[in-house]
């Protein structure tokens, strides 16, 4: 253990780092959703008669992508506020 740092402070610091890493899932999801929306707009521009099918598929894909970001948010909230790692000390 590092000198001058309590084990509780070390675990809380590692929990904060873990929460920030888990929030990167939100950034990846946002990039994927933006890319999908852009490609859907291109597809509708090429085939306007297929707009309903394209939109339905895009919305389903966005919902699947958003769940990844929500899971990352839940993990971050658990690490920051529930503090499950402190129970092991």
PyMOL Python script that loads the backbone (N, CA, C, O; Angstrom):
from pymol import cmd

cmd.read_pdbstr("""\
ATOM      1  N   UNK A   1       0.849  -1.180   0.000  1.00  0.00           N
ATOM      2  CA  UNK A   1       0.000   0.000   0.000  1.00  0.00           C
ATOM      3  C   UNK A   1       0.894   1.243   0.000  1.00  0.00           C
ATOM      4  O   UNK A   1       2.002   1.228   0.536  1.00  0.00           O
ATOM      5  N   UNK A   2       0.407   2.278  -0.591  1.00  0.00           N
ATOM      6  CA  UNK A   2       1.151   3.531  -0.626  1.00  0.00           C
ATOM      7  C   UNK A   2       1.212   4.139   0.768  1.00  0.00           C
ATOM      8  O   UNK A   2       0.264   4.041   1.547  1.00  0.00           O
ATOM      9  N   UNK A   3       2.329   4.758   1.064  1.00  0.00           N
ATOM     10  CA  UNK A   3       2.471   5.372   2.383  1.00  0.00           C
ATOM     11  C   UNK A   3       1.710   6.688   2.421  1.00  0.00           C
ATOM     12  O   UNK A   3       1.755   7.466   1.468  1.00  0.00           O
ATOM     13  N   UNK A   4       1.027   6.931   3.498  1.00  0.00           N
ATOM     14  CA  UNK A   4       0.294   8.173   3.699  1.00  0.00           C
ATOM     15  C   UNK A   4      -1.125   8.149   3.164  1.00  0.00           C
ATOM     16  O   UNK A   4      -1.855   9.123   3.343  1.00  0.00           O
ATOM     17  N   UNK A   5      -1.538   7.083   2.521  1.00  0.00           N
ATOM     18  CA  UNK A   5      -2.900   6.978   1.995  1.00  0.00           C
ATOM     19  C   UNK A   5      -3.582   5.812   2.701  1.00  0.00           C
ATOM     20  O   UNK A   5      -3.064   4.697   2.733  1.00  0.00           O
ATOM     21  N   UNK A   6      -4.732   6.087   3.253  1.00  0.00           N
ATOM     22  CA  UNK A   6      -5.473   5.011   3.915  1.00  0.00           C
ATOM     23  C   UNK A   6      -6.054   4.066   2.862  1.00  0.00           C
ATOM     24  O   UNK A   6      -6.257   4.442   1.707  1.00  0.00           O
ATOM     25  N   UNK A   7      -6.311   2.858   3.283  1.00  0.00           N
ATOM     26  CA  UNK A   7      -6.862   1.881   2.340  1.00  0.00           C
ATOM     27  C   UNK A   7      -8.254   2.293   1.872  1.00  0.00           C
ATOM     28  O   UNK A   7      -8.639   1.997   0.741  1.00  0.00           O
ATOM     29  N   UNK A   8      -9.009   2.972   2.730  1.00  0.00           N
ATOM     30  CA  UNK A   8     -10.340   3.447   2.348  1.00  0.00           C
ATOM     31  C   UNK A   8     -10.250   4.507   1.261  1.00  0.00           C
ATOM     32  O   UNK A   8     -11.027   4.482   0.307  1.00  0.00           O
ATOM     33  N   UNK A   9      -9.318   5.435   1.393  1.00  0.00           N
ATOM     34  CA  UNK A   9      -9.139   6.484   0.370  1.00  0.00           C
ATOM     35  C   UNK A   9      -8.666   5.875  -0.948  1.00  0.00           C
ATOM     36  O   UNK A   9      -9.073   6.327  -2.019  1.00  0.00           O
ATOM     37  N   UNK A  10      -7.820   4.867  -0.880  1.00  0.00           N
ATOM     38  CA  UNK A  10      -7.331   4.201  -2.083  1.00  0.00           C
ATOM     39  C   UNK A  10      -8.467   3.520  -2.831  1.00  0.00           C
ATOM     40  O   UNK A  10      -8.562   3.620  -4.055  1.00  0.00           O
ATOM     41  N   UNK A  11      -9.334   2.820  -2.087  1.00  0.00           N
ATOM     42  CA  UNK A  11     -10.465   2.132  -2.713  1.00  0.00           C
ATOM     43  C   UNK A  11     -11.436   3.139  -3.310  1.00  0.00           C
ATOM     44  O   UNK A  11     -11.960   2.909  -4.400  1.00  0.00           O
ATOM     45  N   UNK A  12     -11.689   4.242  -2.629  1.00  0.00           N
ATOM     46  CA  UNK A  12     -12.586   5.270  -3.165  1.00  0.00           C
ATOM     47  C   UNK A  12     -12.005   5.899  -4.433  1.00  0.00           C
ATOM     48  O   UNK A  12     -12.747   6.193  -5.369  1.00  0.00           O
ATOM     49  N   UNK A  13     -10.716   6.104  -4.472  1.00  0.00           N
ATOM     50  CA  UNK A  13     -10.075   6.639  -5.670  1.00  0.00           C
ATOM     51  C   UNK A  13     -10.167   5.676  -6.843  1.00  0.00           C
ATOM     52  O   UNK A  13     -10.445   6.081  -7.971  1.00  0.00           O
ATOM     53  N   UNK A  14      -9.931   4.390  -6.564  1.00  0.00           N
ATOM     54  CA  UNK A  14     -10.053   3.386  -7.618  1.00  0.00           C
ATOM     55  C   UNK A  14     -11.501   3.256  -8.096  1.00  0.00           C
ATOM     56  O   UNK A  14     -11.740   2.999  -9.276  1.00  0.00           O
ATOM     57  N   UNK A  15     -12.460   3.430  -7.201  1.00  0.00           N
ATOM     58  CA  UNK A  15     -13.869   3.399  -7.594  1.00  0.00           C
ATOM     59  C   UNK A  15     -14.199   4.567  -8.516  1.00  0.00           C
ATOM     60  O   UNK A  15     -14.949   4.399  -9.477  1.00  0.00           O
ATOM     61  N   UNK A  16     -13.655   5.734  -8.240  1.00  0.00           N
ATOM     62  CA  UNK A  16     -13.881   6.896  -9.104  1.00  0.00           C
ATOM     63  C   UNK A  16     -13.269   6.684 -10.486  1.00  0.00           C
ATOM     64  O   UNK A  16     -13.861   7.059 -11.497  1.00  0.00           O
ATOM     65  N   UNK A  17     -12.087   6.084 -10.525  1.00  0.00           N
ATOM     66  CA  UNK A  17     -11.453   5.799 -11.820  1.00  0.00           C
ATOM     67  C   UNK A  17     -12.277   4.767 -12.586  1.00  0.00           C
ATOM     68  O   UNK A  17     -12.477   4.906 -13.792  1.00  0.00           O
ATOM     69  N   UNK A  18     -12.752   3.742 -11.898  1.00  0.00           N
ATOM     70  CA  UNK A  18     -13.589   2.734 -12.546  1.00  0.00           C
ATOM     71  C   UNK A  18     -14.894   3.312 -13.064  1.00  0.00           C
ATOM     72  O   UNK A  18     -15.367   2.921 -14.131  1.00  0.00           O
ATOM     73  N   UNK A  19     -15.482   4.244 -12.315  1.00  0.00           N
ATOM     74  CA  UNK A  19     -16.719   4.881 -12.761  1.00  0.00           C
ATOM     75  C   UNK A  19     -16.486   5.717 -14.011  1.00  0.00           C
ATOM     76  O   UNK A  19     -17.320   5.732 -14.916  1.00  0.00           O
ATOM     77  N   UNK A  20     -15.362   6.408 -14.065  1.00  0.00           N
ATOM     78  CA  UNK A  20     -15.084   7.218 -15.258  1.00  0.00           C
ATOM     79  C   UNK A  20     -14.819   6.331 -16.471  1.00  0.00           C
ATOM     80  O   UNK A  20     -15.200   6.690 -17.585  1.00  0.00           O
ATOM     81  N   UNK A  21     -14.179   5.191 -16.280  1.00  0.00           N
ATOM     82  CA  UNK A  21     -13.951   4.267 -17.393  1.00  0.00           C
ATOM     83  C   UNK A  21     -15.278   3.670 -17.874  1.00  0.00           C
ATOM     84  O   UNK A  21     -15.482   3.497 -19.076  1.00  0.00           O
ATOM     85  N   UNK A  22     -16.169   3.359 -16.943  1.00  0.00           N
ATOM     86  CA  UNK A  22     -17.455   2.795 -17.356  1.00  0.00           C
ATOM     87  C   UNK A  22     -18.307   3.810 -18.104  1.00  0.00           C
ATOM     88  O   UNK A  22     -19.158   3.420 -18.904  1.00  0.00           O
ATOM     89  N   UNK A  23     -18.103   5.093 -17.868  1.00  0.00           N
ATOM     90  CA  UNK A  23     -18.855   6.115 -18.587  1.00  0.00           C
ATOM     91  C   UNK A  23     -18.368   6.285 -20.020  1.00  0.00           C
ATOM     92  O   UNK A  23     -19.033   6.937 -20.824  1.00  0.00           O
ATOM     93  N   UNK A  24     -17.224   5.711 -20.347  1.00  0.00           N
ATOM     94  CA  UNK A  24     -16.782   5.737 -21.743  1.00  0.00           C
ATOM     95  C   UNK A  24     -17.746   4.950 -22.629  1.00  0.00           C
ATOM     96  O   UNK A  24     -17.796   5.174 -23.839  1.00  0.00           O
ATOM     97  N   UNK A  25     -18.503   4.042 -22.045  1.00  0.00           N
ATOM     98  CA  UNK A  25     -19.516   3.324 -22.809  1.00  0.00           C
ATOM     99  C   UNK A  25     -20.558   4.288 -23.363  1.00  0.00           C
ATOM    100  O   UNK A  25     -21.081   4.075 -24.457  1.00  0.00           O
ATOM    101  N   UNK A  26     -20.860   5.334 -22.625  1.00  0.00           N
ATOM    102  CA  UNK A  26     -21.799   6.345 -23.104  1.00  0.00           C
ATOM    103  C   UNK A  26     -21.268   7.099 -24.300  1.00  0.00           C
ATOM    104  O   UNK A  26     -22.020   7.428 -25.217  1.00  0.00           O
ATOM    105  N   UNK A  27     -19.977   7.376 -24.297  1.00  0.00           N
ATOM    106  CA  UNK A  27     -19.381   8.089 -25.416  1.00  0.00           C
ATOM    107  C   UNK A  27     -19.390   7.216 -26.670  1.00  0.00           C
ATOM    108  O   UNK A  27     -19.689   7.696 -27.764  1.00  0.00           O
ATOM    109  N   UNK A  28     -19.065   5.945 -26.508  1.00  0.00           N
ATOM    110  CA  UNK A  28     -19.102   5.037 -27.657  1.00  0.00           C
ATOM    111  C   UNK A  28     -20.503   4.890 -28.222  1.00  0.00           C
ATOM    112  O   UNK A  28     -20.693   4.834 -29.437  1.00  0.00           O
ATOM    113  N   UNK A  29     -21.477   4.828 -27.335  1.00  0.00           N
ATOM    114  CA  UNK A  29     -22.868   4.734 -27.784  1.00  0.00           C
ATOM    115  C   UNK A  29     -23.312   5.966 -28.547  1.00  0.00           C
ATOM    116  O   UNK A  29     -24.018   5.859 -29.550  1.00  0.00           O
ATOM    117  N   UNK A  30     -22.904   7.129 -28.082  1.00  0.00           N
ATOM    118  CA  UNK A  30     -23.274   8.371 -28.764  1.00  0.00           C
ATOM    119  C   UNK A  30     -22.646   8.446 -30.151  1.00  0.00           C
ATOM    120  O   UNK A  30     -23.297   8.880 -31.102  1.00  0.00           O
ATOM    121  N   UNK A  31     -21.404   8.032 -30.275  1.00  0.00           N
ATOM    122  CA  UNK A  31     -20.757   8.029 -31.585  1.00  0.00           C
ATOM    123  C   UNK A  31     -21.450   7.048 -32.531  1.00  0.00           C
ATOM    124  O   UNK A  31     -21.666   7.360 -33.702  1.00  0.00           O
ATOM    125  N   UNK A  32     -21.796   5.872 -32.027  1.00  0.00           N
ATOM    126  CA  UNK A  32     -22.484   4.882 -32.849  1.00  0.00           C
ATOM    127  C   UNK A  32     -23.862   5.342 -33.290  1.00  0.00           C
ATOM    128  O   UNK A  32     -24.268   5.089 -34.424  1.00  0.00           O
ATOM    129  N   UNK A  33     -24.581   6.011 -32.408  1.00  0.00           N
ATOM    130  CA  UNK A  33     -25.914   6.496 -32.755  1.00  0.00           C
ATOM    131  C   UNK A  33     -25.840   7.611 -33.791  1.00  0.00           C
ATOM    132  O   UNK A  33     -26.671   7.674 -34.697  1.00  0.00           O
ATOM    133  N   UNK A  34     -24.870   8.472 -33.663  1.00  0.00           N
ATOM    134  CA  UNK A  34     -24.704   9.529 -34.663  1.00  0.00           C
ATOM    135  C   UNK A  34     -24.365   8.963 -36.028  1.00  0.00           C
ATOM    136  O   UNK A  34     -24.885   9.422 -37.045  1.00  0.00           O
ATOM    137  N   UNK A  35     -23.498   7.972 -36.050  1.00  0.00           N
ATOM    138  CA  UNK A  35     -23.129   7.330 -37.311  1.00  0.00           C
ATOM    139  C   UNK A  35     -24.341   6.636 -37.936  1.00  0.00           C
ATOM    140  O   UNK A  35     -24.559   6.737 -39.143  1.00  0.00           O
ATOM    141  N   UNK A  36     -25.122   5.937 -37.124  1.00  0.00           N
ATOM    142  CA  UNK A  36     -26.306   5.235 -37.632  1.00  0.00           C
ATOM    143  C   UNK A  36     -27.343   6.213 -38.171  1.00  0.00           C
ATOM    144  O   UNK A  36     -27.948   5.957 -39.212  1.00  0.00           O
ATOM    145  N   UNK A  37     -27.556   7.325 -37.481  1.00  0.00           N
ATOM    146  CA  UNK A  37     -28.529   8.312 -37.962  1.00  0.00           C
ATOM    147  C   UNK A  37     -28.079   8.922 -39.281  1.00  0.00           C
ATOM    148  O   UNK A  37     -28.899   9.153 -40.170  1.00  0.00           O
ATOM    149  N   UNK A  38     -26.794   9.182 -39.415  1.00  0.00           N
ATOM    150  CA  UNK A  38     -26.283   9.732 -40.670  1.00  0.00           C
ATOM    151  C   UNK A  38     -26.451   8.762 -41.820  1.00  0.00           C
ATOM    152  O   UNK A  38     -26.840   9.157 -42.919  1.00  0.00           O
ATOM    153  N   UNK A  39     -26.159   7.492 -41.574  1.00  0.00           N
ATOM    154  CA  UNK A  39     -26.315   6.484 -42.622  1.00  0.00           C
ATOM    155  C   UNK A  39     -27.790   6.273 -42.968  1.00  0.00           C
ATOM    156  O   UNK A  39     -28.119   6.017 -44.126  1.00  0.00           O
ATOM    157  N   UNK A  40     -28.672   6.376 -41.986  1.00  0.00           N
ATOM    158  CA  UNK A  40     -30.106   6.245 -42.268  1.00  0.00           C
ATOM    159  C   UNK A  40     -30.585   7.408 -43.131  1.00  0.00           C
ATOM    160  O   UNK A  40     -31.400   7.213 -44.033  1.00  0.00           O
ATOM    161  N   UNK A  41     -30.090   8.610 -42.867  1.00  0.00           N
ATOM    162  CA  UNK A  41     -30.461   9.759 -43.702  1.00  0.00           C
ATOM    163  C   UNK A  41     -29.968   9.575 -45.134  1.00  0.00           C
ATOM    164  O   UNK A  41     -30.669   9.922 -46.084  1.00  0.00           O
ATOM    165  N   UNK A  42     -28.771   9.034 -45.287  1.00  0.00           N
ATOM    166  CA  UNK A  42     -28.262   8.755 -46.628  1.00  0.00           C
ATOM    167  C   UNK A  42     -29.132   7.717 -47.337  1.00  0.00           C
ATOM    168  O   UNK A  42     -29.425   7.854 -48.524  1.00  0.00           O
ATOM    169  N   UNK A  43     -29.540   6.685 -46.610  1.00  0.00           N
ATOM    170  CA  UNK A  43     -30.364   5.634 -47.206  1.00  0.00           C
ATOM    171  C   UNK A  43     -31.731   6.166 -47.620  1.00  0.00           C
ATOM    172  O   UNK A  43     -32.242   5.802 -48.678  1.00  0.00           O
ATOM    173  N   UNK A  44     -32.322   7.017 -46.803  1.00  0.00           N
ATOM    174  CA  UNK A  44     -33.619   7.600 -47.150  1.00  0.00           C
ATOM    175  C   UNK A  44     -33.467   8.526 -48.351  1.00  0.00           C
ATOM    176  O   UNK A  44     -34.363   8.609 -49.191  1.00  0.00           O
ATOM    177  N   UNK A  45     -32.344   9.217 -48.433  1.00  0.00           N
ATOM    178  CA  UNK A  45     -32.108  10.075 -49.599  1.00  0.00           C
ATOM    179  C   UNK A  45     -32.007   9.272 -50.884  1.00  0.00           C
ATOM    180  O   UNK A  45     -32.420   9.742 -51.944  1.00  0.00           O
ATOM    181  N   UNK A  46     -31.458   8.059 -50.799  1.00  0.00           N
ATOM    182  CA  UNK A  46     -31.326   7.214 -51.982  1.00  0.00           C
ATOM    183  C   UNK A  46     -32.630   6.500 -52.329  1.00  0.00           C
ATOM    184  O   UNK A  46     -32.963   6.346 -53.504  1.00  0.00           O
ATOM    185  N   UNK A  47     -33.370   6.064 -51.300  1.00  0.00           N
ATOM    186  CA  UNK A  47     -34.617   5.327 -51.528  1.00  0.00           C
ATOM    187  C   UNK A  47     -35.717   5.880 -50.625  1.00  0.00           C
ATOM    188  O   UNK A  47     -35.988   5.311 -49.568  1.00  0.00           O
ATOM    189  N   UNK A  48     -36.348   6.973 -51.022  1.00  0.00           N
ATOM    190  CA  UNK A  48     -37.390   7.578 -50.169  1.00  0.00           C
ATOM    191  C   UNK A  48     -38.583   6.661 -49.925  1.00  0.00           C
ATOM    192  O   UNK A  48     -39.257   6.785 -48.903  1.00  0.00           O
ATOM    193  N   UNK A  49     -38.849   5.746 -50.845  1.00  0.00           N
ATOM    194  CA  UNK A  49     -40.008   4.864 -50.666  1.00  0.00           C
ATOM    195  C   UNK A  49     -39.797   3.844 -49.553  1.00  0.00           C
ATOM    196  O   UNK A  49     -40.765   3.249 -49.078  1.00  0.00           O
ATOM    197  N   UNK A  50     -38.560   3.628 -49.128  1.00  0.00           N
ATOM    198  CA  UNK A  50     -38.265   2.673 -48.051  1.00  0.00           C
ATOM    199  C   UNK A  50     -38.051   3.374 -46.706  1.00  0.00           C
ATOM    200  O   UNK A  50     -37.424   2.816 -45.805  1.00  0.00           O
ATOM    201  N   UNK A  51     -38.564   4.574 -46.577  1.00  0.00           N
ATOM    202  CA  UNK A  51     -38.322   5.356 -45.356  1.00  0.00           C
ATOM    203  C   UNK A  51     -38.830   4.662 -44.101  1.00  0.00           C
ATOM    204  O   UNK A  51     -38.157   4.689 -43.070  1.00  0.00           O
ATOM    205  N   UNK A  52     -40.004   4.041 -44.167  1.00  0.00           N
ATOM    206  CA  UNK A  52     -40.562   3.378 -42.981  1.00  0.00           C
ATOM    207  C   UNK A  52     -39.696   2.227 -42.492  1.00  0.00           C
ATOM    208  O   UNK A  52     -39.450   2.094 -41.293  1.00  0.00           O
ATOM    209  N   UNK A  53     -39.236   1.398 -43.416  1.00  0.00           N
ATOM    210  CA  UNK A  53     -38.385   0.269 -43.035  1.00  0.00           C
ATOM    211  C   UNK A  53     -37.041   0.739 -42.492  1.00  0.00           C
ATOM    212  O   UNK A  53     -36.530   0.189 -41.517  1.00  0.00           O
ATOM    213  N   UNK A  54     -36.477   1.752 -43.125  1.00  0.00           N
ATOM    214  CA  UNK A  54     -35.176   2.263 -42.690  1.00  0.00           C
ATOM    215  C   UNK A  54     -35.283   2.882 -41.299  1.00  0.00           C
ATOM    216  O   UNK A  54     -34.428   2.656 -40.443  1.00  0.00           O
ATOM    217  N   UNK A  55     -36.333   3.660 -41.084  1.00  0.00           N
ATOM    218  CA  UNK A  55     -36.514   4.308 -39.787  1.00  0.00           C
ATOM    219  C   UNK A  55     -36.747   3.277 -38.690  1.00  0.00           C
ATOM    220  O   UNK A  55     -36.201   3.400 -37.593  1.00  0.00           O
ATOM    221  N   UNK A  56     -37.551   2.266 -38.981  1.00  0.00           N
ATOM    222  CA  UNK A  56     -37.825   1.227 -37.985  1.00  0.00           C
ATOM    223  C   UNK A  56     -36.542   0.483 -37.599  1.00  0.00           C
ATOM    224  O   UNK A  56     -36.299   0.222 -36.421  1.00  0.00           O
ATOM    225  N   UNK A  57     -35.741   0.150 -38.585  1.00  0.00           N
ATOM    226  CA  UNK A  57     -34.487  -0.547 -38.308  1.00  0.00           C
ATOM    227  C   UNK A  57     -33.522   0.347 -37.540  1.00  0.00           C
ATOM    228  O   UNK A  57     -32.821  -0.118 -36.641  1.00  0.00           O
ATOM    229  N   UNK A  58     -33.486   1.638 -37.894  1.00  0.00           N
ATOM    230  CA  UNK A  58     -32.593   2.572 -37.203  1.00  0.00           C
ATOM    231  C   UNK A  58     -32.997   2.728 -35.731  1.00  0.00           C
ATOM    232  O   UNK A  58     -32.139   2.732 -34.848  1.00  0.00           O
ATOM    233  N   UNK A  59     -34.287   2.854 -35.473  1.00  0.00           N
ATOM    234  CA  UNK A  59     -34.752   3.037 -34.091  1.00  0.00           C
ATOM    235  C   UNK A  59     -34.456   1.796 -33.257  1.00  0.00           C
ATOM    236  O   UNK A  59     -34.080   1.912 -32.091  1.00  0.00           O
ATOM    237  N   UNK A  60     -34.621   0.614 -33.838  1.00  0.00           N
ATOM    238  CA  UNK A  60     -34.298  -0.619 -33.117  1.00  0.00           C
ATOM    239  C   UNK A  60     -32.803  -0.678 -32.798  1.00  0.00           C
ATOM    240  O   UNK A  60     -32.418  -1.052 -31.690  1.00  0.00           O
ATOM    241  N   UNK A  61     -31.971  -0.312 -33.756  1.00  0.00           N
ATOM    242  CA  UNK A  61     -30.527  -0.287 -33.519  1.00  0.00           C
ATOM    243  C   UNK A  61     -30.127   0.737 -32.474  1.00  0.00           C
ATOM    244  O   UNK A  61     -29.230   0.490 -31.668  1.00  0.00           O
ATOM    245  N   UNK A  62     -30.793   1.893 -32.485  1.00  0.00           N
ATOM    246  CA  UNK A  62     -30.489   2.927 -31.484  1.00  0.00           C
ATOM    247  C   UNK A  62     -30.871   2.454 -30.086  1.00  0.00           C
ATOM    248  O   UNK A  62     -30.165   2.741 -29.120  1.00  0.00           O
ATOM    249  N   UNK A  63     -31.972   1.739 -29.974  1.00  0.00           N
ATOM    250  CA  UNK A  63     -32.383   1.234 -28.662  1.00  0.00           C
ATOM    251  C   UNK A  63     -31.368   0.222 -28.135  1.00  0.00           C
ATOM    252  O   UNK A  63     -31.049   0.216 -26.946  1.00  0.00           O
ATOM    253  N   UNK A  64     -30.862  -0.632 -29.026  1.00  0.00           N
ATOM    254  CA  UNK A  64     -29.857  -1.614 -28.609  1.00  0.00           C
ATOM    255  C   UNK A  64     -28.558  -0.920 -28.204  1.00  0.00           C
ATOM    256  O   UNK A  64     -27.905  -1.337 -27.248  1.00  0.00           O
ATOM    257  N   UNK A  65     -28.188   0.122 -28.916  1.00  0.00           N
ATOM    258  CA  UNK A  65     -26.959   0.852 -28.599  1.00  0.00           C
ATOM    259  C   UNK A  65     -27.105   1.610 -27.284  1.00  0.00           C
ATOM    260  O   UNK A  65     -26.156   1.698 -26.504  1.00  0.00           O
ATOM    261  N   UNK A  66     -28.281   2.150 -27.043  1.00  0.00           N
ATOM    262  CA  UNK A  66     -28.493   2.946 -25.834  1.00  0.00           C
ATOM    263  C   UNK A  66     -28.425   2.090 -24.574  1.00  0.00           C
ATOM    264  O   UNK A  66     -28.046   2.591 -23.515  1.00  0.00           O
ATOM    265  N   UNK A  67     -28.781   0.820 -24.664  1.00  0.00           N
ATOM    266  CA  UNK A  67     -28.713  -0.033 -23.473  1.00  0.00           C
ATOM    267  C   UNK A  67     -27.277  -0.157 -22.975  1.00  0.00           C
ATOM    268  O   UNK A  67     -27.051  -0.248 -21.768  1.00  0.00           O
ATOM    269  N   UNK A  68     -26.314  -0.162 -23.875  1.00  0.00           N
ATOM    270  CA  UNK A  68     -24.911  -0.235 -23.474  1.00  0.00           C
ATOM    271  C   UNK A  68     -24.532   0.990 -22.643  1.00  0.00           C
ATOM    272  O   UNK A  68     -23.850   0.867 -21.625  1.00  0.00           O
ATOM    273  N   UNK A  69     -24.969   2.162 -23.075  1.00  0.00           N
ATOM    274  CA  UNK A  69     -24.671   3.386 -22.334  1.00  0.00           C
ATOM    275  C   UNK A  69     -25.378   3.401 -20.978  1.00  0.00           C
ATOM    276  O   UNK A  69     -24.818   3.880 -19.991  1.00  0.00           O
ATOM    277  N   UNK A  70     -26.593   2.883 -20.927  1.00  0.00           N
ATOM    278  CA  UNK A  70     -27.330   2.843 -19.660  1.00  0.00           C
ATOM    279  C   UNK A  70     -26.663   1.892 -18.678  1.00  0.00           C
ATOM    280  O   UNK A  70     -26.596   2.190 -17.486  1.00  0.00           O
ATOM    281  N   UNK A  71     -26.167   0.751 -19.156  1.00  0.00           N
ATOM    282  CA  UNK A  71     -25.448  -0.171 -18.283  1.00  0.00           C
ATOM    283  C   UNK A  71     -24.187   0.476 -17.720  1.00  0.00           C
ATOM    284  O   UNK A  71     -23.861   0.295 -16.547  1.00  0.00           O
ATOM    285  N   UNK A  72     -23.482   1.227 -18.557  1.00  0.00           N
ATOM    286  CA  UNK A  72     -22.297   1.942 -18.080  1.00  0.00           C
ATOM    287  C   UNK A  72     -22.651   2.957 -17.008  1.00  0.00           C
ATOM    288  O   UNK A  72     -21.925   3.101 -16.024  1.00  0.00           O
ATOM    289  N   UNK A  73     -23.764   3.665 -17.190  1.00  0.00           N
ATOM    290  CA  UNK A  73     -24.212   4.633 -16.192  1.00  0.00           C
ATOM    291  C   UNK A  73     -24.575   3.947 -14.879  1.00  0.00           C
ATOM    292  O   UNK A  73     -24.250   4.455 -13.806  1.00  0.00           O
ATOM    293  N   UNK A  74     -25.243   2.804 -14.954  1.00  0.00           N
ATOM    294  CA  UNK A  74     -25.622   2.073 -13.737  1.00  0.00           C
ATOM    295  C   UNK A  74     -24.372   1.619 -12.981  1.00  0.00           C
ATOM    296  O   UNK A  74     -24.309   1.737 -11.757  1.00  0.00           O
ATOM    297  N   UNK A  75     -23.385   1.104 -13.703  1.00  0.00           N
ATOM    298  CA  UNK A  75     -22.141   0.675 -13.056  1.00  0.00           C
ATOM    299  C   UNK A  75     -21.453   1.862 -12.385  1.00  0.00           C
ATOM    300  O   UNK A  75     -20.959   1.738 -11.264  1.00  0.00           O
ATOM    301  N   UNK A  76     -21.418   3.012 -13.062  1.00  0.00           N
ATOM    302  CA  UNK A  76     -20.785   4.197 -12.485  1.00  0.00           C
ATOM    303  C   UNK A  76     -21.512   4.655 -11.217  1.00  0.00           C
ATOM    304  O   UNK A  76     -20.867   5.012 -10.230  1.00  0.00           O
ATOM    305  N   UNK A  77     -22.833   4.646 -11.237  1.00  0.00           N
ATOM    306  CA  UNK A  77     -23.604   5.061 -10.062  1.00  0.00           C
ATOM    307  C   UNK A  77     -23.358   4.101  -8.899  1.00  0.00           C
ATOM    308  O   UNK A  77     -23.218   4.532  -7.754  1.00  0.00           O
ATOM    309  N   UNK A  78     -23.307   2.808  -9.192  1.00  0.00           N
ATOM    310  CA  UNK A  78     -23.051   1.830  -8.130  1.00  0.00           C
ATOM    311  C   UNK A  78     -21.671   2.050  -7.524  1.00  0.00           C
ATOM    312  O   UNK A  78     -21.516   2.029  -6.303  1.00  0.00           O
ATOM    313  N   UNK A  79     -20.663   2.261  -8.379  1.00  0.00           N
ATOM    314  CA  UNK A  79     -19.308   2.460  -7.858  1.00  0.00           C
ATOM    315  C   UNK A  79     -19.182   3.742  -7.044  1.00  0.00           C
ATOM    316  O   UNK A  79     -18.444   3.777  -6.059  1.00  0.00           O
ATOM    317  N   UNK A  80     -19.891   4.794  -7.442  1.00  0.00           N
ATOM    318  CA  UNK A  80     -19.732   6.072  -6.743  1.00  0.00           C
ATOM    319  C   UNK A  80     -20.590   6.181  -5.478  1.00  0.00           C
ATOM    320  O   UNK A  80     -20.154   6.759  -4.482  1.00  0.00           O
ATOM    321  N   UNK A  81     -21.798   5.633  -5.513  1.00  0.00           N
ATOM    322  CA  UNK A  81     -22.709   5.898  -4.402  1.00  0.00           C
ATOM    323  C   UNK A  81     -22.970   4.685  -3.509  1.00  0.00           C
ATOM    324  O   UNK A  81     -23.175   4.852  -2.306  1.00  0.00           O
ATOM    325  N   UNK A  82     -22.969   3.484  -4.055  1.00  0.00           N
ATOM    326  CA  UNK A  82     -23.230   2.303  -3.232  1.00  0.00           C
ATOM    327  C   UNK A  82     -21.945   1.840  -2.557  1.00  0.00           C
ATOM    328  O   UNK A  82     -21.974   1.335  -1.436  1.00  0.00           O
ATOM    329  N   UNK A  83     -20.816   2.014  -3.243  1.00  0.00           N
ATOM    330  CA  UNK A  83     -19.481   1.686  -2.739  1.00  0.00           C
ATOM    331  C   UNK A  83     -19.362   0.227  -2.298  1.00  0.00           C
ATOM    332  O   UNK A  83     -19.097  -0.046  -1.127  1.00  0.00           O
ATOM    333  N   UNK A  84     -19.556  -0.715  -3.231  1.00  0.00           N
ATOM    334  CA  UNK A  84     -19.496  -2.131  -2.858  1.00  0.00           C
ATOM    335  C   UNK A  84     -18.090  -2.596  -2.512  1.00  0.00           C
ATOM    336  O   UNK A  84     -17.931  -3.596  -1.812  1.00  0.00           O
ATOM    337  N   UNK A  85     -17.069  -1.893  -2.985  1.00  0.00           N
ATOM    338  CA  UNK A  85     -15.703  -2.317  -2.739  1.00  0.00           C
ATOM    339  C   UNK A  85     -15.248  -2.031  -1.304  1.00  0.00           C
ATOM    340  O   UNK A  85     -14.297  -2.649  -0.824  1.00  0.00           O
ATOM    341  N   UNK A  86     -15.920  -1.101  -0.618  1.00  0.00           N
ATOM    342  CA  UNK A  86     -15.536  -0.793   0.758  1.00  0.00           C
ATOM    343  C   UNK A  86     -15.941  -1.904   1.724  1.00  0.00           C
ATOM    344  O   UNK A  86     -15.395  -1.996   2.824  1.00  0.00           O
ATOM    345  N   UNK A  87     -16.883  -2.737   1.327  1.00  0.00           N
ATOM    346  CA  UNK A  87     -17.323  -3.806   2.217  1.00  0.00           C
ATOM    347  C   UNK A  87     -16.227  -4.843   2.416  1.00  0.00           C
ATOM    348  O   UNK A  87     -16.230  -5.565   3.413  1.00  0.00           O
ATOM    349  N   UNK A  88     -15.284  -4.923   1.473  1.00  0.00           N
ATOM    350  CA  UNK A  88     -14.224  -5.916   1.581  1.00  0.00           C
ATOM    351  C   UNK A  88     -13.105  -5.496   2.512  1.00  0.00           C
ATOM    352  O   UNK A  88     -12.235  -6.313   2.814  1.00  0.00           O
ATOM    353  N   UNK A  89     -13.089  -4.269   2.977  1.00  0.00           N
ATOM    354  CA  UNK A  89     -12.016  -3.806   3.880  1.00  0.00           C
ATOM    355  C   UNK A  89     -12.232  -4.244   5.298  1.00  0.00           C
ATOM    356  O   UNK A  89     -11.420  -3.935   6.170  1.00  0.00           O
TER     357      UNK A  89
END
""", "prot")
cmd.dss("prot")
cmd.show_as("cartoon", "prot")
cmd.util.cbc("prot")
cmd.orient("prot")
